[in-house]
Amino acid sequence: MFKKYRIRDYDFKLVLLVVVMSIIGIIAIGSAEESLLTRQLAGVVAGTFLMIVISFFDYTMLLKLNWLMYGANLVLLVAVWQFGDEAKGATRWLTIGGLKFQPSETAKILLILFFAQFIMKHRKKLNTVTIIGSCVVMYAIPWLLVWKQPDLSTSMVLLVMFCIIMFAGGVSLKLVFAVLAVAIPTVAVVISLALQPDNDLITDNQRNRILAYVNPEEYSTTFAYQQLNSVKAIASGQLDGKGYKNNEITSVKNTNFLSEAETDFIFSVIGEEFGFKGSVTVIVLLFCISLECISVARKAKDVAGTIIAASMGGLVAFQGFFNIGVATFILPTTGLTLPFVSYGLTSLISLFMGMGFVLNVRLQAKRAK
């Protein structure tokens, strides 16, 4: 499994970017919910260790277990459906041997690895109806299990990931444009139907979140409450912020008007305490991590490596965009974490593991060259 690599071929830039982003997360969580600081720090240490270990494994060998990964993914998602822990109207958590985790987060990484191997094996027939249909069906099964939890936000990310996986795998651009021509009006119709009161496409809670985004004044004390306070917190930070763990009574965070500050709205804490400078720093770091992954994807030795690196870059970029979009009221409320920053050990460690595979893709490419 291990191979000999040259230390100069190691992507220290990507490691540095990820570690700096994680340190910002530790600092922010220390202010948002100090009781979680130790657990987040432990998660970063464990995640960094796993990332480095995985980076020295030959990913081409691990991908041979792709069907095992796919099966394990389905088993975990079905187990959530049958035996998961319910919280706030959703069943997303699973407890095994005292360990509580969120299988929809690990599903993101497992699906990337599975399809990287599947598409590479069938790359010559990728643009045929049989292979594309197979990819759609195999992706739809875990996607539906996540959707039924219900987890609309993760479902959206999974859809974006599928597009990235197929594009990076080499699907025909003509087919891409044809699908978009059908998908865009279809999505518009589905959203319109979903907002109607008597339908089962989405839950009442999800529908109210979308309506609150469209008409925040009407829902200012209910479903738009969090986002309106989030915008106030970010705006009040101005250029330099109010300071780390400040005691100002005008602080939105200090007056407890910002719930879920350590997860969904961690960007609001950063904006309030570190201002525009801190917010831009986070956005630039996310952008740089994504760009570095794409750079690795362009130089990968095979299609599987390209899919892994491009998909991880896309995952960080789009999930970061969704989280920050919610915090700034650009998007309706979702339950997505800010990559490497928000509290959530399953998400954090899964992302670190994914980055470990990206690091190995680069090492393999350099070694082959």
Backbone torsions as a table, in degrees:
resi	resn	phi	psi	omega
1	MET	NA	-38.6	-179.5
2	PHE	-87.8	146.6	174.8
3	LYS	-130.0	163.5	178.6
4	LYS	-85.2	130.0	179.7
5	TYR	-126.5	161.8	174.9
6	ARG	-91.4	134.2	-175.9
7	ILE	-62.1	-30.0	-178.6
8	ARG	-71.5	-15.0	178.5
9	ASP	-87.5	-6.1	-178.5
10	TYR	-72.5	139.3	-177.3
11	ASP	-85.7	76.6	-179.3
12	PHE	-66.0	-26.8	179.3
13	LYS	-63.3	-44.2	179.3
14	LEU	-65.9	-41.8	178.4
15	VAL	-60.4	-44.2	-179.6
16	LEU	-62.7	-44.0	179.9
17	LEU	-61.0	-44.8	-179.0
18	VAL	-66.1	-42.8	-179.0
19	VAL	-66.4	-42.2	178.4
20	VAL	-62.3	-42.5	178.6
21	MET	-61.3	-40.7	-179.6
22	SER	-67.9	-36.5	177.9
23	ILE	-65.1	-40.4	175.7
24	ILE	-59.5	-40.4	177.6
25	GLY	-61.6	-44.3	178.8
26	ILE	-59.9	-44.7	-179.8
27	ILE	-63.0	-45.7	-177.8
28	ALA	-65.6	-42.0	179.8
29	ILE	-67.0	-32.5	176.7
30	GLY	-60.1	-28.2	177.3
31	SER	-89.6	-40.1	-176.7
32	ALA	-69.8	-43.3	-178.8
33	GLU	-155.5	89.8	-172.0
34	GLU	-61.2	-27.0	-179.0
35	SER	-65.6	-18.9	-178.8
36	LEU	-96.2	-1.5	-174.4
37	LEU	-60.4	-45.3	-177.9
38	THR	-63.1	-41.8	-179.8
39	ARG	-66.5	-40.3	178.7
40	GLN	-65.9	-40.5	178.0
41	LEU	-62.5	-43.2	177.6
42	ALA	-62.5	-38.6	178.4
43	GLY	-64.1	-40.0	178.8
44	VAL	-66.3	-42.6	179.5
45	VAL	-64.0	-47.7	179.1
46	ALA	-63.0	-42.7	179.9
47	GLY	-64.1	-41.8	178.8
48	THR	-63.5	-41.3	178.1
49	PHE	-61.5	-47.5	179.9
50	LEU	-63.6	-39.6	179.2
51	MET	-59.9	-44.5	-178.7
52	ILE	-68.6	-42.0	179.1
53	VAL	-62.3	-48.4	-179.1
54	ILE	-63.0	-33.0	-177.2
55	SER	-62.5	-19.7	-179.9
56	PHE	-100.3	1.1	174.3
57	PHE	-86.6	143.2	176.7
58	ASP	-74.2	108.8	-176.1
59	TYR	-63.5	-27.0	179.2
60	THR	-65.8	-29.8	176.6
61	MET	-74.8	-42.7	-179.2
62	LEU	-66.5	-32.4	-178.6
63	LEU	-68.5	-16.0	176.6
64	LYS	-67.3	-14.5	176.9
65	LEU	-95.0	23.0	-172.0
66	ASN	-61.3	-37.3	179.4
67	TRP	-70.3	-31.9	174.9
68	LEU	-65.5	-40.8	177.2
69	MET	-61.9	-44.2	-178.7
70	TYR	-64.3	-44.0	179.1
71	GLY	-63.8	-43.7	179.2
72	ALA	-62.6	-38.0	178.2
73	ASN	-61.6	-46.2	179.2
74	LEU	-64.4	-41.2	179.7
75	VAL	-59.8	-44.5	-179.3
76	LEU	-65.4	-42.5	-178.7
77	LEU	-68.5	-38.2	176.4
78	VAL	-67.6	-38.2	178.2
79	ALA	-61.9	-37.6	176.1
80	VAL	-62.1	-44.8	-179.9
81	TRP	-59.5	-38.5	-175.7
82	GLN	-91.9	-39.0	-170.9
83	PHE	-125.9	8.9	-174.4
84	GLY	-68.4	163.1	178.6
85	ASP	-89.2	126.8	-179.0
86	GLU	-89.2	137.1	176.8
87	ALA	-151.8	129.7	178.0
88	LYS	55.2	39.5	175.1
89	GLY	80.8	7.3	-179.7
90	ALA	-132.3	149.1	177.9
91	THR	-115.7	96.9	-173.5
92	ARG	-125.7	-9.8	-173.4
93	TRP	-111.3	147.5	179.8
94	LEU	-131.5	135.5	178.7
95	THR	-112.8	120.1	178.8
96	ILE	-129.1	118.6	179.2
97	GLY	58.4	36.4	179.8
98	GLY	83.1	-6.7	-180.0
99	LEU	-96.9	119.5	180.0
100	LYS	-102.9	125.8	-178.8
101	PHE	-148.1	172.7	-175.6
102	GLN	-114.8	101.0	-175.9
103	PRO	-60.1	-25.1	178.7
104	SER	-65.6	-24.4	176.7
105	GLU	-76.4	-44.1	177.8
106	THR	-68.5	-26.1	179.4
107	ALA	-60.5	-34.8	-179.4
108	LYS	-58.8	-45.8	-177.4
109	ILE	-73.7	-43.6	-178.7
110	LEU	-63.4	-37.3	178.5
111	LEU	-69.1	-37.1	176.3
112	ILE	-61.0	-46.8	-178.2
113	LEU	-66.4	-41.6	-179.3
114	PHE	-62.7	-49.9	-176.3
115	PHE	-72.9	-24.3	174.7
116	ALA	-60.7	-44.8	179.4
117	GLN	-73.8	-42.3	-177.3
118	PHE	-63.1	-45.5	-178.8
119	ILE	-69.4	-38.2	178.8
120	MET	-63.9	-38.1	180.0
121	LYS	-67.6	-32.8	-176.4
122	HIS	-114.5	24.8	-172.9
123	ARG	-61.3	-30.5	-179.1
124	LYS	-71.8	-20.8	179.8
125	LYS	-114.3	18.1	-173.1
126	LEU	-58.7	-38.1	-175.1
127	ASN	-87.8	16.3	175.6
128	THR	-91.5	157.1	-178.8
129	VAL	-61.5	-36.9	-177.2
130	THR	-62.5	-49.6	-176.1
131	ILE	-71.9	-44.2	179.2
132	ILE	-63.5	-42.2	177.1
133	GLY	-61.4	-40.0	178.3
134	SER	-63.2	-42.4	179.3
135	CYS	-62.7	-43.3	-179.3
136	VAL	-62.7	-46.2	-178.2
137	VAL	-65.3	-46.1	-177.8
138	MET	-66.6	-31.0	177.9
139	TYR	-79.3	-32.1	-176.5
140	ALA	-66.5	-32.9	-176.6
141	ILE	-62.5	-56.6	177.4
142	PRO	-65.4	-31.8	179.4
143	TRP	-62.4	-43.6	179.3
144	LEU	-64.7	-36.6	178.6
145	LEU	-65.2	-36.1	176.7
146	VAL	-71.3	-43.2	-180.0
147	TRP	-58.4	-38.2	-175.7
148	LYS	-77.0	-5.4	-175.6
149	GLN	-63.1	-35.6	-8.1
150	PRO	-88.4	146.7	179.1
151	ASP	-142.5	80.5	-176.3
152	LEU	-63.4	-40.0	-176.1
153	SER	-65.3	-47.6	178.5
154	THR	-66.3	-34.0	176.5
155	SER	-60.4	-40.1	178.1
156	MET	-64.2	-43.3	178.9
157	VAL	-63.4	-41.1	179.4
158	LEU	-62.6	-36.5	177.4
159	LEU	-65.1	-43.0	177.4
160	VAL	-62.8	-42.3	179.1
161	MET	-61.0	-39.8	-179.9
162	PHE	-62.1	-41.1	177.8
163	CYS	-62.3	-42.1	-180.0
164	ILE	-66.3	-43.6	179.6
165	ILE	-58.5	-47.9	-178.1
166	MET	-66.9	-41.2	179.5
167	PHE	-64.8	-46.9	179.2
168	ALA	-65.2	-29.2	179.3
169	GLY	-73.2	-15.8	175.9
170	GLY	107.3	23.7	178.8
171	VAL	-65.0	147.3	-176.2
172	SER	-62.4	135.6	178.7
173	LEU	-64.2	-32.2	177.3
174	LYS	-61.2	-40.3	178.6
175	LEU	-68.1	-37.6	179.0
176	VAL	-60.1	-48.8	-178.9
177	PHE	-66.5	-34.7	178.1
178	ALA	-65.2	-42.8	178.7
179	VAL	-64.9	-43.0	179.4
180	LEU	-62.4	-38.3	-179.6
181	ALA	-61.7	-31.0	178.3
182	VAL	-90.0	-39.3	-172.5
183	ALA	-69.5	-41.3	-175.4
184	ILE	-61.5	-52.3	176.9
185	PRO	-65.3	-31.6	178.5
186	THR	-64.5	-44.1	178.5
187	VAL	-62.3	-40.3	179.1
188	ALA	-61.6	-42.3	178.9
189	VAL	-66.5	-43.5	-179.2
190	VAL	-62.2	-43.0	178.8
191	ILE	-62.5	-42.0	179.1
192	SER	-61.2	-43.3	178.7
193	LEU	-68.1	-38.1	-177.7
194	ALA	-63.8	-29.8	-178.3
195	LEU	-79.3	-9.3	176.4
196	GLN	-71.4	143.6	-173.4
197	PRO	-64.1	-32.6	-174.2
198	ASP	-106.7	76.1	174.9
199	ASN	-155.8	163.2	-177.5
200	ASP	-113.3	15.0	-179.0
201	LEU	-65.1	-41.8	177.0
202	ILE	-133.8	163.5	179.7
203	THR	-76.7	164.4	178.1
204	ASP	-60.8	-37.7	179.3
205	ASN	-62.8	-44.7	179.2
206	GLN	-64.9	-41.0	179.5
207	ARG	-62.5	-42.9	-179.9
208	ASN	-65.4	-33.8	177.1
209	ARG	-64.0	-41.4	178.9
210	ILE	-67.5	-43.2	178.7
211	LEU	-64.2	-35.0	177.6
212	ALA	-66.0	-32.8	177.1
213	TYR	-69.2	-39.4	-179.7
214	VAL	-72.4	-38.7	-176.6
215	ASN	-133.6	74.0	-174.3
216	PRO	-63.9	-28.4	-179.1
217	GLU	-63.2	-39.8	-178.2
218	GLU	-68.4	-28.2	-176.7
219	TYR	-112.4	24.5	-173.1
220	SER	-63.5	-24.3	-179.6
221	THR	-103.6	1.5	-178.7
222	THR	-126.6	-97.5	-170.1
223	PHE	-77.8	-18.6	177.3
224	ALA	-97.6	-2.2	-174.1
225	TYR	-57.5	-48.4	-177.2
226	GLN	-61.7	-47.3	-176.5
227	GLN	-68.2	-37.6	177.9
228	LEU	-62.9	-41.7	177.1
229	ASN	-67.5	-35.3	178.0
230	SER	-62.0	-44.8	178.7
231	VAL	-63.0	-39.9	177.3
232	LYS	-61.5	-42.5	-179.4
233	ALA	-63.2	-46.9	-179.2
234	ILE	-64.3	-44.2	-178.6
235	ALA	-64.8	-36.3	-177.4
236	SER	-69.5	-19.0	178.6
237	GLY	-71.8	-22.4	179.9
238	GLN	50.7	-135.3	-173.2
239	LEU	-81.2	-48.4	-172.5
240	ASP	-105.0	-9.7	179.7
241	GLY	86.2	170.1	-178.9
242	LYS	-89.3	-6.5	179.2
243	GLY	103.5	149.3	-177.4
244	TYR	-69.2	129.6	-178.8
245	LYS	50.9	42.5	-180.0
246	ASN	-66.6	163.2	-179.0
247	ASN	-109.3	17.8	-177.2
248	GLU	-67.1	134.0	-179.5
249	ILE	-75.0	-14.3	177.7
250	THR	-84.8	-1.8	-179.5
251	SER	-70.0	127.9	178.3
252	VAL	-63.3	-39.2	-179.9
253	LYS	-68.5	-45.5	-177.0
254	ASN	-64.4	-29.1	-179.2
255	THR	-90.7	10.1	175.2
256	ASN	60.8	31.1	174.9
257	PHE	-91.0	4.6	-177.8
258	LEU	-128.0	91.9	177.3
259	SER	-81.2	162.8	-176.3
260	GLU	57.0	31.9	-176.7
261	ALA	-65.6	-27.4	-177.4
262	GLU	-82.2	-10.6	-177.3
263	THR	-121.7	-87.9	-174.0
264	ASP	-63.0	-33.7	-173.7
265	PHE	-117.0	34.8	177.8
266	ILE	-66.1	-29.8	178.6
267	PHE	-65.0	-29.7	178.1
268	SER	-66.4	-39.3	177.7
269	VAL	-63.7	-44.2	178.8
270	ILE	-62.5	-44.9	-179.8
271	GLY	-62.5	-39.9	-178.7
272	GLU	-72.7	-41.7	-173.2
273	GLU	-89.4	-27.0	-178.6
274	PHE	-118.5	1.9	171.8
275	GLY	68.3	-163.8	-179.1
276	PHE	-60.6	-37.1	-179.3
277	LYS	-63.0	-44.9	179.1
278	GLY	-66.8	-39.9	179.7
279	SER	-63.7	-45.5	179.5
280	VAL	-64.3	-36.9	178.7
281	THR	-59.2	-44.4	179.1
282	VAL	-63.4	-44.9	-179.0
283	ILE	-63.8	-42.4	179.6
284	VAL	-64.4	-41.5	179.3
285	LEU	-63.3	-43.3	176.6
286	LEU	-60.2	-43.6	179.9
287	PHE	-62.5	-42.7	-179.2
288	CYS	-66.7	-40.2	177.2
289	ILE	-61.1	-44.6	179.6
290	SER	-64.1	-44.0	179.7
291	LEU	-62.8	-39.5	180.0
292	GLU	-65.7	-39.3	176.8
293	CYS	-63.5	-41.7	179.0
294	ILE	-65.4	-37.7	176.8
295	SER	-61.6	-41.7	176.6
296	VAL	-63.9	-41.0	-179.3
297	ALA	-61.2	-38.8	-178.3
298	ARG	-65.9	-25.5	-176.1
299	LYS	-107.5	7.4	-177.7
300	ALA	-62.4	152.1	-176.5
301	LYS	-78.7	-16.9	-179.4
302	ASP	-150.7	174.9	-178.0
303	VAL	-63.2	-38.5	-179.4
304	ALA	-60.5	-44.5	178.2
305	GLY	-62.9	-39.7	178.0
306	THR	-61.5	-44.7	-179.3
307	ILE	-64.2	-44.2	-178.9
308	ILE	-60.3	-52.5	-175.9
309	ALA	-67.8	-43.8	-179.8
310	ALA	-65.1	-40.1	-179.1
311	SER	-67.7	-38.8	177.2
312	MET	-67.1	-39.4	176.0
313	GLY	-62.7	-42.9	178.3
314	GLY	-65.9	-38.8	179.1
315	LEU	-60.6	-48.3	179.7
316	VAL	-63.0	-43.2	-177.2
317	ALA	-66.1	-51.8	-174.8
318	PHE	-73.0	-37.8	178.0
319	GLN	-68.2	-37.5	175.2
320	GLY	-63.3	-41.7	178.6
321	PHE	-62.9	-44.2	-179.8
322	PHE	-63.0	-44.3	-178.5
323	ASN	-64.2	-48.9	-179.5
324	ILE	-67.9	-34.5	177.2
325	GLY	-61.5	-38.3	177.2
326	VAL	-68.6	-45.1	-178.1
327	ALA	-63.1	-29.4	-179.3
328	THR	-101.6	6.1	177.9
329	PHE	66.4	26.9	173.4
330	ILE	-81.1	-27.7	-177.9
331	LEU	-128.4	159.0	174.5
332	PRO	-64.1	161.3	-178.2
333	THR	-62.8	129.9	173.0
334	THR	-130.3	175.7	-178.1
335	GLY	-112.0	39.8	-177.5
336	LEU	-93.5	142.6	177.6
337	THR	-83.8	157.7	173.7
338	LEU	-85.8	117.9	-172.9
339	PRO	-50.8	128.0	176.8
340	PHE	68.8	-0.5	-176.2
341	VAL	-115.5	-50.9	-177.6
342	SER	-65.7	155.3	173.3
343	TYR	-74.3	136.4	-178.7
344	GLY	155.3	96.6	-170.6
345	LEU	-68.0	-34.1	179.1
346	THR	-64.4	-47.2	178.7
347	SER	-62.6	-44.9	-177.3
348	LEU	-61.6	-51.8	-176.9
349	ILE	-68.4	-35.6	177.4
350	SER	-62.0	-42.3	178.9
351	LEU	-65.1	-41.0	177.8
352	PHE	-61.6	-42.4	179.1
353	MET	-63.9	-41.4	177.1
354	GLY	-60.7	-40.1	178.2
355	MET	-67.6	-30.1	175.3
356	GLY	-61.0	-40.5	177.1
357	PHE	-66.8	-37.0	177.6
358	VAL	-63.0	-42.3	178.5
359	LEU	-60.6	-38.8	179.8
360	ASN	-71.7	-34.1	176.1
361	VAL	-58.1	-42.2	178.2
362	ARG	-66.4	-45.1	179.7
363	LEU	-60.9	-42.0	179.5
364	GLN	-64.1	-40.0	-179.9
365	ALA	-65.3	-43.1	179.4
366	LYS	-65.3	-40.5	-179.0
367	ARG	-65.6	-42.2	179.9
368	ALA	-66.6	-36.3	180.0
369	LYS	-68.2	NA	NA
